[in-house]
């Protein structure tokens, strides 16, 4: 990510956190906030193509738990297809 993209991402990240009232949308914590992409299908290197409505604010604990659940579901889905 170049400087311009990093700057654009920081601005977009702040907009998402502001929109979500500076709190995790899951547990309402305001500690160690992360911004999670709900959709990852963006092919351009230009961060501006990431729509704000595809981002959610999560605290570090909820974000880690979400990724843990996603990994488990991927494994379950893989095992059912195989």
C-alpha positions as CSV (number, residue, x, y, z in Angstrom):
1,X,0.0,0.0,0.0
2,X,1.5,3.3,-1.0
3,X,1.3,6.6,1.1
4,X,-1.8,7.8,-0.8
5,X,-3.6,4.5,-0.3
6,X,-2.6,4.4,3.3
7,X,-4.0,7.9,3.8
8,X,-7.3,7.0,2.1
9,X,-7.6,3.8,4.2
10,X,-7.0,5.8,7.4
11,X,-9.7,8.3,6.4
12,X,-12.2,5.5,5.5
13,X,-11.4,3.6,8.7
14,X,-12.1,6.7,10.8
15,X,-15.4,7.3,8.9
16,X,-16.5,3.7,9.7
17,X,-15.6,4.1,13.4
18,X,-17.4,7.5,13.6
19,X,-20.4,6.0,11.9
20,X,-20.5,3.2,14.5
21,X,-20.3,5.7,17.4
22,X,-16.7,4.8,18.2
23,X,-17.9,1.4,19.5
24,X,-17.8,-2.3,18.6
25,X,-21.0,-3.1,16.8
26,X,-21.1,-6.4,18.5
27,X,-20.3,-5.8,22.2
28,X,-20.3,-2.0,22.3
29,X,-16.8,-1.8,23.7
30,X,-14.7,1.2,22.8
31,X,-11.4,-0.5,23.5
32,X,-8.9,-1.5,20.7
33,X,-11.2,-0.8,17.8
34,X,-10.6,-2.5,14.4
35,X,-12.4,-2.0,11.1
36,X,-13.5,-5.3,9.5
37,X,-14.2,-5.8,5.8
38,X,-17.4,-7.7,5.3
39,X,-16.6,-8.2,1.6
40,X,-13.1,-8.9,0.3
41,X,-13.8,-9.0,-3.5
42,X,-12.1,-5.8,-4.4
43,X,-9.5,-6.2,-7.1
44,X,-8.2,-2.7,-7.6
45,X,-5.4,-1.4,-5.5
46,X,-7.3,1.8,-5.1
47,X,-8.8,1.8,-1.6
48,X,-11.6,4.2,-2.6
49,X,-13.5,1.3,-4.2
50,X,-14.1,-0.2,-0.8
51,X,-17.6,1.0,0.0
52,X,-18.1,2.3,3.6
53,X,-21.2,0.1,4.0
54,X,-19.0,-3.0,3.7
55,X,-17.0,-2.0,6.8
56,X,-17.9,-2.6,10.4
57,X,-16.2,-1.6,13.6
58,X,-15.2,-4.4,16.0
59,X,-13.1,-4.5,19.1
60,X,-10.0,-6.6,19.0
61,X,-11.7,-9.5,20.8
62,X,-14.8,-9.6,18.6
63,X,-12.7,-9.2,15.5
64,X,-10.5,-12.1,16.5
65,X,-13.5,-14.2,17.3
66,X,-15.2,-13.4,14.0
67,X,-12.1,-14.5,12.1
68,X,-11.9,-17.7,14.2
69,X,-15.5,-18.5,13.3
70,X,-14.9,-17.8,9.6
71,X,-11.9,-20.2,9.6
72,X,-13.9,-22.9,11.3
73,X,-16.7,-22.5,8.7
74,X,-14.2,-22.6,5.8
75,X,-12.8,-25.9,7.2
76,X,-16.3,-27.3,7.7
77,X,-17.3,-26.3,4.1
78,X,-14.1,-27.8,2.7
79,X,-14.7,-31.1,4.5
80,X,-18.3,-31.3,3.2
81,X,-17.2,-30.7,-0.4
82,X,-14.2,-33.1,-0.3
